[in-house]
Amino acid sequence: MQLGVPFLKRESMSKMTGQEWAAAAPETEPGDVRAALQQRGWARFDATDMQVAVDEAADLQRLTEYARSLPVDRFGTGGRHRSYAEGILTPRRKTIAWKAGARTPDGRVEIAYVQHSEFQPEHGGVVRNFARTREDILALPLVHRLIWYDLSLTPMFDAEGDLLCGFHMIRMQATPGAVARITPDCLHQDGQPFTAVHLVERSHAEGGVNFIAPPRYTGRQFDEVPSHLLSAFVLGSPLQSYIIDDAAICHQVTAVSCSPGASHGTRTVILIDFSPLNPASSAQPT
C-alpha cells in the first residue's frame, strides 16, 4: 500500500501500532496475489487466500509453543531467537527432503547458513550455525500448506529441476528498555529469488513495521525514501503474510519493542525462501 500520508511524523513511523497503520493506510491489496507479485514485486495475503483448513489452523498453537523454546541467535544483539531448516524441494513430485544438519559436541543439531555481504552487511560471508528446526514442526500440515502455497505464487512452481527451500523461524522478544532488532537493520535484499513471511504470533509488541522500496535504496534506511515510493504495513494477526521478488524490491523490518506496561513484546514469523538448487544451470526468475 502506498503511504502518501504527509501528516505522519516519519521519526515515529516505526513505533506505530497495527491499529494506527490500519487507520493511516487502509488495505488496498489486489485480490489476485500472484498477479500482484508479478506486477509490483511483492504481495500480501492471509489464511483465506491460502485456504487453510481448520485442522491446519490448529497447528498455529504448536508453532507458537515451539517458538517460545527457540534458542537465542548468538549472531544478534539480544532479543532474537531462531531456528532454521534447509530442504531439497522437487516441484514436479511435490516432495521436500530436509537436510539432517550436524550434531555439535554438546548434542545440539545445527544447520549452517551463509549470505554474501552484498545481502547481509552485518554478517556477510560469515558461516552462521542455527539450531535445526525440529522434525515434528517441519512435518506439520500447516507448514506444508505454507511452503506449497508460497511456491505456487512464483514462476519457480513450474521448475523442472529441484529447488533449495529455506525455512526460518524467528521470534523477536523485546523487554522494557531493550528492543529486539532484525538483521540487517536497513533496507536490503536477501539473495534468494523469492521469500515469503508468515506471522505466527504478535503480542504486546510495538514496531515490527515492514517497509518496501525500489531496489536502488538497498543499504539505506526507510526514512531516506520519498514517501510516494515507500510501502508500509504491519502483520497484525496470525497468518497475515507477504511475499517478495528479491530482484524487484528491497525491504526492511523495524525493531520490536514492548507495549507500555507490558513485561515483554513478541513478534514471531516464519520465513520461507526458494532458490535454484544449481544456480549455474538454472535460469533465474525475473
C-alpha positions in Angstrom: 0.0 0.0 0.0 1.4 3.4 -0.9 1.5 5.7 2.1 1.2 9.3 0.8 0.2 10.4 4.3 2.2 13.6 5.0 0.6 14.2 8.4 2.6 11.2 9.8 5.8 12.1 11.6 8.4 9.9 9.9 10.6 9.6 13.0 7.6 7.9 14.8 6.6 5.6 12.0 8.5 2.6 13.2 6.6 2.7 16.6 3.1 2.8 15.3 0.8 0.0 16.3 -1.0 -2.2 13.8 -4.3 -0.3 14.5 -2.6 3.0 13.8 -1.3 1.7 10.5 -4.7 0.4 9.6 -6.2 3.8 10.2 -3.5 5.7 8.3 -3.1 3.4 5.3 -6.2 1.2 4.6 -5.6 -2.1 2.9 -5.7 -1.9 -0.9 -4.3 -5.3 -1.8 -5.5 -6.7 -5.2 -7.4 -9.9 -5.0 -5.0 -11.9 -7.2 -1.9 -12.4 -5.1 0.2 -13.9 -7.8 -0.7 -11.1 -10.2 0.2 -8.5 -7.6 3.6 -10.2 -7.0 4.3 -10.2 -10.7 3.2 -6.6 -11.3 4.9 -4.8 -8.4 7.4 -7.3 -6.9 5.5 -8.0 -3.7 2.1 -9.0 -2.4 0.2 -9.5 0.8 -2.1 -12.4 1.6 -3.6 -14.3 4.6 -5.2 -17.6 5.7 -8.2 -17.1 3.5 -6.1 -16.8 0.3 -4.2 -19.9 1.3 -7.4 -21.8 2.1 -6.1 -23.0 5.4 -8.2 -25.8 6.8 -9.4 -25.9 10.4 -7.1 -28.7 11.4 -4.2 -26.9 9.8 -5.0 -23.7 11.6 -4.8 -25.7 14.9 -1.1 -26.2 14.1 -0.5 -22.5 14.9 -0.6 -23.3 18.6 2.2 -25.9 18.1 4.2 -23.4 16.2 3.7 -20.7 18.9 4.7 -23.0 21.7 7.8 -24.2 19.7 8.8 -20.6 19.0 8.9 -19.9 22.8 11.6 -22.5 23.2 13.9 -21.2 20.4 17.5 -20.5 21.4 18.9 -17.0 21.2 20.5 -16.2 17.9 24.2 -15.7 19.0 24.8 -13.6 15.9 22.4 -10.9 17.1 22.4 -8.2 19.8 19.9 -9.9 22.0 16.1 -10.5 21.8 16.3 -12.5 18.5 15.6 -16.3 18.8 15.6 -18.6 15.8 15.8 -22.0 14.2 16.5 -22.9 10.6 16.0 -25.9 8.2 17.0 -26.4 4.6 15.4 -28.8 2.2 15.6 -30.1 -1.3 12.2 -29.4 -2.9 11.0 -31.2 -6.0 8.1 -29.3 -7.5 7.0 -32.0 -10.1 6.7 -34.6 -7.3 5.6 -32.1 -4.6 8.2 -33.5 -2.2 10.7 -32.0 0.2 13.7 -33.7 1.8 15.0 -31.9 4.8 18.8 -31.9 5.4 19.8 -33.6 8.6 22.2 -30.9 9.9 25.3 -31.5 12.0 25.4 -32.6 15.7 27.6 -30.4 17.9 29.8 -31.8 20.8 27.1 -30.8 23.3 24.4 -32.7 21.5 22.7 -29.9 19.6 21.8 -30.2 15.9 22.6 -27.2 13.7 22.4 -26.1 10.1 25.0 -23.8 8.5 23.7 -20.6 6.8 25.7 -18.2 4.8 24.8 -14.9 3.0 27.1 -12.8 0.8 28.0 -9.4 2.2 26.0 -7.8 -0.7 22.9 -9.1 1.0 23.9 -9.2 4.7 26.2 -6.2 5.5 26.3 -7.2 9.2 27.2 -10.9 8.9 28.1 -11.2 5.2 30.4 -14.2 4.4 30.1 -15.5 8.0 29.0 -19.1 8.5 26.1 -18.8 10.9 25.1 -22.0 12.6 21.4 -22.1 13.7 19.5 -24.7 15.6 17.9 -27.0 13.2 14.1 -26.8 13.3 12.6 -29.8 14.9 11.4 -32.7 12.7 7.8 -32.7 14.1 7.5 -29.0 13.4 8.6 -29.5 9.8 6.1 -32.3 9.4 3.1 -30.1 10.4 0.4 -29.9 7.7 0.3 -26.1 8.1 4.0 -25.9 7.4 3.5 -27.8 4.1 0.5 -25.7 3.3 2.6 -22.6 3.6 5.5 -23.9 1.6 3.5 -25.1 -1.4 1.2 -22.1 -1.5 4.2 -19.7 -1.4 5.8 -21.7 -4.2 2.6 -21.6 -6.3 2.8 -17.8 -6.4 6.2 -17.8 -8.1 7.5 -18.8 -11.6 9.6 -21.4 -9.8 6.4 -23.5 -9.2 6.9 -24.9 -12.8 10.6 -25.6 -12.4 11.8 -28.8 -14.0 14.8 -29.2 -11.6 15.0 -29.3 -7.8 14.9 -26.2 -5.6 16.5 -25.2 -2.4 13.9 -24.3 0.3 15.0 -22.4 3.4 12.7 -22.4 6.5 13.5 -19.8 9.2 11.5 -19.4 12.4 12.3 -16.2 14.1 11.0 -14.9 17.4 11.7 -11.3 18.3 11.4 -10.9 22.1 11.7 -7.3 23.5 11.7 -6.4 27.2 11.2 -2.9 28.8 14.1 -0.7 27.7 15.5 -3.4 25.4 14.3 -3.6 21.8 14.8 -6.7 19.6 16.4 -5.8 16.2 16.1 -7.5 12.9 19.3 -8.2 10.9 20.3 -6.4 8.7 18.8 -3.3 10.2 18.4 -1.4 6.9 16.6 -1.8 3.6 18.1 -4.9 2.0 17.7 -7.8 -0.4 18.0 -11.4 0.6 19.9 -13.1 -2.2 17.1 -15.8 -2.7 14.8 -15.2 -5.6 11.6 -15.3 -3.6 10.9 -15.1 0.1 7.6 -15.3 1.9 6.9 -14.2 5.5 4.1 -15.5 7.7 3.1 -14.1 11.1 2.8 -16.8 13.8 2.3 -14.5 16.9 2.3 -10.9 17.8 1.8 -10.0 21.4 2.3 -6.7 23.4 4.6 -5.5 20.6 5.2 -2.2 19.0 7.3 -1.6 15.9 8.0 -4.5 13.6 6.8 -2.4 10.7 7.5 -3.8 7.2 8.8 -1.3 4.6 9.2 -1.9 0.9 11.0 0.3 -1.5 12.6 0.3 -5.0 15.9 -1.8 -5.1 18.0 1.3 -5.6 17.5 2.2 -1.9 19.2 -1.0 -0.7 21.5 -0.2 2.2 19.6 2.9 3.2 17.0 3.5 6.0 13.3 3.6 5.3 13.2 7.3 6.3 15.6 8.2 3.4 13.0 7.0 0.9 10.5 9.5 -0.6 7.0 8.7 0.8 5.5 8.2 -2.6 8.0 5.3 -3.3 7.6 3.7 0.1 5.1 1.0 1.1 4.5 0.0 4.7 2.4 -2.4 6.7 2.3 -4.4 9.9 1.5 -8.1 10.1 -1.0 -8.0 13.0 -2.8 -11.3 13.3 -1.7 -14.9 12.7 -1.0 -16.0 9.1 -1.1 -12.5 7.7 1.7 -12.8 5.2 3.6 -11.3 2.4 5.9 -12.5 -0.4 8.7 -10.6 -2.3 10.5 -10.9 -5.6 14.0 -10.2 -4.4 15.2 -8.6 -7.6 12.3 -6.2 -7.8 12.3 -4.5 -4.4 14.3 -4.0 -1.2 12.7 -4.3 2.3 13.2 -3.6 6.0 11.6 -4.5 9.3 11.9 -2.1 12.2 12.9 -3.2 15.7 10.3 -4.6 18.1 9.7 -3.0 21.5 7.2 -3.6 24.3 3.8 -2.0 24.6 3.6 0.3 27.6 3.2 -1.6 30.8 4.0 -5.0 29.2 6.7 -7.3 30.6 7.7 -8.3 27.0 6.8 -7.8 23.4 6.8 -10.7 20.9 6.8 -10.9 17.2 7.2 -14.4 15.7 7.4 -15.1 12.0 8.2 -17.9 9.6 10.3 -17.1 6.5 10.3 -19.5 3.6 12.6 -18.9 0.7 13.2 -20.6 -2.7 16.4 -20.8 -4.8 17.5 -22.9 -7.7 19.5 -25.9 -6.4 22.0 -25.4 -9.1 22.1 -21.7 -9.9 24.8 -22.1 -12.6 22.5 -24.3 -14.7 19.1 -22.7 -13.8 17.5 -19.6 -15.2 17.0 -17.0 -12.6 13.4 -15.8 -12.4 12.8 -12.1 -13.2 
